[in-house]
């Protein structure tokens, strides 16, 4: 008596985003080496996992610096000087948005809405939000970061 294989295993793609968030929360990024295991665990293709990782700018493919500075680029922040603030942050920290400084101390990221639209421009440093940030205020925040090396 032969046994026939059962129906194809159902996928659980709905668990993908929570799983990616959990990995990034733990490691600070989602290593490419984890993609096959994620795909296998959820019974989805590696291409599907990769597609989600590259679609959402929140997910990082590489380890961030010791500190992550996120500068809001949404319309409200742009209207209140966010573009100039990002230029200042890049000059002050010595790296461009989307990069980590060579010494690994800081990563600068452009993000789209930190939820502080009425208090623009806004940034987030590590897990702390800062509202109504101008160049002088950012310089004080950056000085505090540099003192915690």
C-alpha positions in Angstrom: 0.0 0.0 0.0 1.6 3.3 -1.1 1.1 6.6 0.6 0.3 9.6 -1.4 1.7 12.9 -0.4 -0.8 15.2 1.4 -1.9 18.6 0.1 0.8 21.2 -0.2 1.7 22.8 3.1 0.0 26.2 3.6 2.1 29.3 3.8 2.0 31.7 6.7 3.2 34.8 4.9 1.2 36.9 7.4 3.9 36.1 9.9 6.7 37.6 7.7 6.6 41.2 8.8 6.4 40.4 12.5 9.3 37.9 12.1 11.4 40.5 10.2 10.7 43.1 12.9 11.7 40.7 15.6 15.0 39.9 13.9 15.8 43.5 13.3 14.8 44.5 16.9 17.2 41.8 18.1 20.2 42.3 15.8 19.6 45.9 14.4 19.3 44.5 10.9 18.1 41.4 9.0 21.2 39.5 7.8 21.0 38.1 4.2 22.1 34.7 5.7 18.8 34.5 7.6 16.6 34.8 4.4 16.6 31.1 3.5 15.6 30.0 7.1 12.9 32.6 7.2 11.5 31.5 3.9 11.6 27.8 4.9 9.9 28.5 8.3 7.1 30.3 6.5 6.9 28.1 3.5 7.4 31.0 1.1 10.1 31.7 -1.4 13.4 33.5 -0.7 12.4 36.0 -3.4 9.2 36.9 -1.4 11.3 37.5 1.7 13.9 39.5 -0.2 11.1 41.5 -1.9 9.6 42.6 1.5 13.1 43.4 2.9 13.9 45.7 -0.1 10.4 47.2 -0.4 10.2 48.6 3.1 12.9 51.2 3.9 12.6 50.4 7.6 14.6 47.2 7.2 18.3 47.2 7.1 20.5 44.7 5.3 23.7 45.6 7.2 24.4 46.3 10.9 23.9 50.0 11.8 26.3 52.2 13.7 26.3 52.3 17.5 23.8 55.2 17.2 21.1 55.6 14.5 20.1 59.2 13.6 16.8 59.3 11.6 15.8 62.6 10.0 12.2 63.0 8.9 11.8 63.7 5.2 8.0 63.9 5.1 6.3 67.1 3.8 5.6 68.8 7.1 9.2 68.5 8.2 10.5 69.6 4.7 8.2 72.7 5.0 9.8 73.6 8.3 13.5 73.2 7.3 13.9 69.4 7.2 16.0 69.5 4.0 18.4 72.0 5.5 18.5 70.0 8.8 19.4 66.8 6.9 22.2 68.6 5.1 23.5 69.9 8.5 23.2 66.4 10.1 25.2 64.9 7.2 28.0 67.5 7.5 28.1 67.4 11.3 28.3 63.6 11.5 30.5 63.1 8.4 28.2 60.7 6.6 25.3 60.8 4.2 21.8 59.5 4.7 21.7 55.7 4.1 25.3 55.3 5.3 27.2 54.4 8.4 30.3 56.5 9.3 33.6 54.7 8.7 34.3 54.4 12.5 30.9 52.6 13.0 29.8 55.2 15.5 26.7 56.5 13.7 24.3 55.6 10.9 22.2 58.4 9.3 18.8 57.5 7.8 16.1 59.5 6.0 12.7 58.4 7.2 9.2 59.4 6.2 7.2 60.5 9.1 8.0 60.2 12.8 4.6 61.3 13.8 5.6 64.7 15.0 4.2 66.7 12.1 3.0 69.6 14.4 6.5 69.9 15.9 8.6 69.8 12.7 11.4 69.2 11.9 11.8 66.0 13.8 14.5 63.4 14.3 14.9 60.2 16.1 18.2 59.3 17.7 18.3 55.6 18.7 14.8 55.2 20.2 14.4 58.8 21.4 12.3 61.4 19.4 13.3 65.0 19.2 10.9 67.8 17.9 11.6 71.3 16.5 15.2 70.5 15.8 17.4 73.1 14.3 21.1 73.0 13.6 22.1 74.3 17.0 19.9 71.8 18.8 21.2 69.0 16.7 24.8 70.0 17.5 23.9 69.6 21.2 22.4 66.2 20.6 25.4 65.1 18.5 27.8 66.3 21.2 25.9 64.2 23.8 26.2 61.2 21.4 29.9 61.7 21.0 30.4 61.8 24.8 28.8 58.3 25.1 31.3 56.4 22.9 
